[in-house]
Amino acid sequence: MPKPLELTSPQFKDGMPIPIAYTGEGEDKAPPLH
């Protein structure tokens, strides 16, 4: 069975909304991902 994919970003925490700068309503830039 494949391992689950875990994607994290230092720009926002688990359960918190994605900052506006990283959405189409903001600058629409890509957040750093790990």
Long-range contacts (C-beta under 8 A, 24 or more apart in sequence): 7-33, 7-34, 8-33, 8-34, 9-33, 9-34, 10-34
